[in-house]
């Protein structure tokens, strides 16, 4: 069958024929490479022959079209200079469309020119510094078409009904030959276009003009064969009007397909290395960084390269597309995140110069200047004051911070191409990749800022770390000026992770670091009396020893330091810290249990004979491990004192949000005071309480051991006795007040007998022991001064305070 092909006349007919040739050639090529396909086609061919008796199907269907020479197709892409696509002018049916000056068509032509340029670069493997920009604007144009779809439809609807319909009607009326079937088709064209109205568009109705285009293709087929009653080549004006109208209908309901035809870059899916190389070249160019997001967006085109003849490729292409997309977005996010954190670090350094700890030198210099003391020597460079970095004599001067902000502006601009896009039904949000990168990196930065060194027991002061984090957070909030992301959500996520022992990626957090440091650094040295607890200032302080400590305990344990710690690790972190403290207490209680068990017989007899001085003196000599008991109870007291301090610090911090969210059900979790330590009760309850019954006997032994002498942190024994007794009696479901009253009687009797002992070794610290008993009563919510005076004369306490005070004055010199 002889057919007339002319792309300027019967464009659709010609194009579909060429597509058919490409499909047939692709099938034959596929059959020559894939054996499985050969079997399928062979089976289909045999089935067709048996059903229709036609034994030449394969020949007619696949080979014959390749022999046709109706058309010679030869595109030579030897070099970029062989054919300049940017200066080529469209001819034929596009002339009339150009006359309408429609901006949409200009966009499509621009897309086509860009597409051909990209193919040239790809074919020649040449380096292009402008590739990212070209891809970016191609996608930007697609986005604009999608955003202004209603305006485009409104314009072309009016064009179709008010111009195309009239022009087509005039052209048809001027035809001197028009067979009946062709006449019916052309009449339907005119009626379809004339019936289009804006009210349908305003009502939200969707237009389906595929039948219109199908009928036009059918008419091209009727009028393009040889010996046709109506030859379309004789009526070029009809072809121009119909081609223009066909294009306008596609702008109504088929813009996406037009974009695919003019700018389909799905071929890059099969050449991932080339695509990655182009991305790498662009990412190294600072001027191209604002266009980098175009590369992952192009991955959304790759679904267009799927073909029904090769369904097995779907999964591979999907995985390849998602892999490339994620790789590109992660690299863009990494670069952006690096710049953001560099800016934050610089701001943190500037903020650190304003901390109060740096004011001492400034005050000293000012005072010396006022007193006219020794001035700096000549040649000494004066220290710059904070803020001098902002002073510039010339606005041309560009600082490192200016360059970083410029880089951040360029990188964040790339995210403006689109808020999200779809790759094989996966919705991709570029900003979420940046948030994920920032979350990972910010967690690492905070841990690095803590500067924990396990070997030397060094760590940043909580107040300094808190100030640094606040500087980072302030800088991060400025990121929302560059890109629309939820910085508040990011900061909350990171800080909440730092309140847990491990973050979401299994790495250690500042909660774990500070827990380890306080246990291994501060409290371990406190247990060795190198650091002592000072109730007056409510902190731990260093002892004056020969070995200098690597840190000042008061800088970490004063109210400012512990408040900062409470803000840093929050109730979650303090709960974890407290649980570790309880574990250490329980380990000490376990050892105390063994000592009490070893001395149980003597203790029981002492409890029964506490009013018999002679028997008590003999029984006391039978007690073993007194020094060990005293040491372990002191350690327990030190730990409980520290636990009480962090509870007080938590109370000072605004934790209402945690209570509202139901982080803990117990009041102590919010820093509120409790008469009975719930964490200690829980820890003791988890021990083997059926075997371990440590009650009055243990506390009796403790008071008996007080006579062995005064040591550093011995005042913490009062805290240990009160907390342990309350927790143990709670676990055993005994009346705490009744049991402690009995303890008070036994302890008073023992101490009164101690006063009658004339042996100097035993009575040298008698006054201190009296005061310890008084401290136990003062700190206990279950005992009162009246209860103490009933069994222990107050005059002894008054004399003890006087004697201890004299000793203190004499010692301090």
Secondary structure, 3 states (H helix, E strand, C coil): CCECCCCCCCHHHHHHHHHHHHHHHHHHHHHHHCHHHHHHHHHHHHHHHHHHCCCCHHHHHHHHHHHCCCCCCCCCCCCCCCCCHHHCCCCCCHHHHHHCCCHHHHHHHHHHHHHHHHHHHHHHCCCCCCHHHHHHHHHHHHHHHHHCHHHHHHHHHHHHHHHHHHHHHHHHHCCCCCCHHHHHHHHHHHHHHHCCCHHHHHCCCCCCCHHHHHHHHHHHHHHHECCCCCCHHHCHHHHHHHHHHHHHHHHHHCHHHHHHHHHCCHHHHHCHHHHHHHHHHHHCCHHHHHHCHHHHHHHHHHHHHCCHHHCCHHHHHHHHHHHHHHHHHHHHHHHHHHHHHHHHHHHHHHHHCCCHHHHHHHHHHHHHHHHCCCCCCCCCCCCCCCCHHHCCCCCCCCCHHHHHHHHHHHHHHHHHHCCCEEECCEEECHHHHHHHHHHHHHHHHHHHHHCCECCCCECCCHHHHHHHHHHHHHHHHHHHHCCCCCHHHHHHHHHHHHCCCECCCCCECHHHHHHHHHHHHHHHHHHCCCEEEECCCCEEEECCCCCCCCCCHHHHHCHHHHHHHHHHHHHHHHHHHHHHHHHHHHHHHHHHHHHHHHCHHHHHHHHHCCCCHHHHHHHHHHCCCHHHHHHHHHHHHHHHHHHHHHHHHHHHCCCHHHHHCCCCCCHHHHCCCCCCCHHHHHHHHCCCCCCCCCCHHHHHHHHHHHHHCCCCCCCHHHHHHHHHHHHHHHHCCCCHHHHHHHHHHHHHHHHHHHHCCCCHHHHCCHHHHHHHHHHHHHHCCCCCHHHHHHHCCHHHHHHHHHHHHHHHHHHHC
